[in-house]
């Protein structure tokens, strides 16, 4: 059972984490526009995705404040707005391969990000675990070196904790609500 305090806290963390990720991508959009239309559009897609997730996390927070037991129901995970946000983020990772602009040392694990976000977009609970694995790899593969990267690092930790709450509850949901992992 998830405590009411944790339910509220984790949704605050999710809202702040998604909001920070949205803000970071929004901040870089003018720079990306100088690099060309395609890089700008690719980052605009993920910016909108994180905006949708920020809005939906805030909406979920408002619902959880009124009824903390909602965090224990499997229906809290998937809603259309979150699924659209996850779908846009999956599209972002897919489109990174179009201009072959993946010359960073971290691009090798992006297919896992595509699979995780696409699974969440489809409403598959396996996406929760894939996303957690993606963020573990991302956290271990990247060292913060500036204010922006420290903020990005903290958002990954926040999203990992948020998804971890759902991952923790999935076995109960599987038994109680007959939810399928795939």
N, C-alpha and C positions, 0 to 999 in steps of 0.2 A: 504494500500500500504506500502510495506517495503522500507525504505530508502536505497539508495546505500551504505551509510556508514555502516548501520546496517548489510546489506547483507555481506559485506566484513568482518566486525568485527566478526559476528557470525560464519563464516566459519574459520576464524583464531582461534577462541575459540574452535571450533569443532576439528580442526586439532591438536591443542596443547593438548586438553583434551584426545582425542583418542591416541595421541602419548605418553602422560604421562602414560595412562593406559597400553599401550603396554610396555613401559619401566619398569614400576613396575612389571608386570608379567615376563618380560624377566629377570629382576634382581633376582626374586625368583626361577627361574627354576633350578639353581644348587642345591639349598636347597631341592626342591621338588624331584630331582633325588636321593638324599640321603634318602628320605622317601620311595622310591620304584618306580617302573616303572609306575604303574597306576596313582599315584598322579602327576608324571611328565607329563604323556601323557594328563591328564585332563587339567593341566595348560598350556601345549604346545598348546592345541586346542584353548583356549581363547586368548593366546598370538598371535597366527596367526590371529584370528578373529579381534583383535584390530589393528593388523598391516594392514590388509585389509581396515579397516575403516579409519585408518590414511591416507593411500595412497589415498583412494577415496575422503576423505574430502579435501585433498590438491589439488587433480584434480578438484574438484568442486570449490574450491577457485580460481584456475586459470581461470576457465570459468566465474565465477562471476566477477572477476576483469575486464575481457573484456566486459561482458554484465551483469550488476547488475540486470536487469529485469528478469533474469533466476530464481532468488530466488522465484519469484511469480508464476512460472509454476509448476504444480503438478509433472511433469516428473523429477524434480530435486531430489525428495526423493528417488525413487527406481531405482537402476541400479544393474546389476549383481554382481559387486564386493562388493557393500554394502550389498546386500542380502546374499552373501556367508559369509561375516563377521558376520552379525547378526545370520545366521544359525549356525556358529561355536560357537558363544557365547551361543546360546540356547542349543546346544549339550553339552557344558561345564556344564551348570546348570543341565541338565538331568543326566550326568555322575557323578555328585557329589553324587547322590543318590545310585549309584552302590556300592561303598565301604562302604556306610552308614557312611560317614565321616562328617556328619552334626551335630556335637554336639555344634554348636555355638548358641547363643541366637538370631541370625538373620536368621537362616535357614528357619524359618516358612514362610517367604514371597518369597522364591526362586521360588515356582511354578508360581507366578506372573511374575517373570523374564523370566521363560521358555515361558510362554504364550506371553509375550510382544515381546521377541526376535524372537520367532517362527512366530508370526503374521507378523513381519517386514520381515522375511525371505520369507514368502509367498507373500509379497507385499500388505498386508492389512493395511490400514491407521489406524485402531483401535490400531495397535501396537504402534503408536506414543503416544497415550493417556495412554495405559497400561504401556509403558516404563516410562513415566513421573510419573505415580503413583508409580511404582516400585522405582524410584529414590527418590521420596518424602519420602517413607517409609524407604528407606535405609539411607537417610540423617538424619531422625529423630531417627532412631534406633542405629546409630553409632556415637560415639564421637571420634574425632581425639585425639590420645595420643602419636604420634611420628611423625617424619618427613614424613615417608612413608604414614601414615594414613591421615596426613594433605593433602598431594598430592592427595591421592585417593579421599578424601572428595571434594577437589577442582575440580577434574576431573568429579565427579558426578554432581556438580553444573554446570560445563561447558556443559556437555552432556544434562542436563535438559534444559538449556537455548537454546541450539541448537535445540532440539526436540520441545521446546516451540514455536520456530519460525514457524515450520511446523504446529503445533497444532493451532496456531493463524490463519494461512492461510487456514486451511482445509475447514471451512464453505464456503469461496469464491471458493475454488477448486470444492467443491461439486456442487455448483450452476453453475459455469462457465464451468467445464470440465466433469460434471456428474460422479464424482468420488464417489465410494461406500465406506462406512466406513468399512464394513466387506467383 
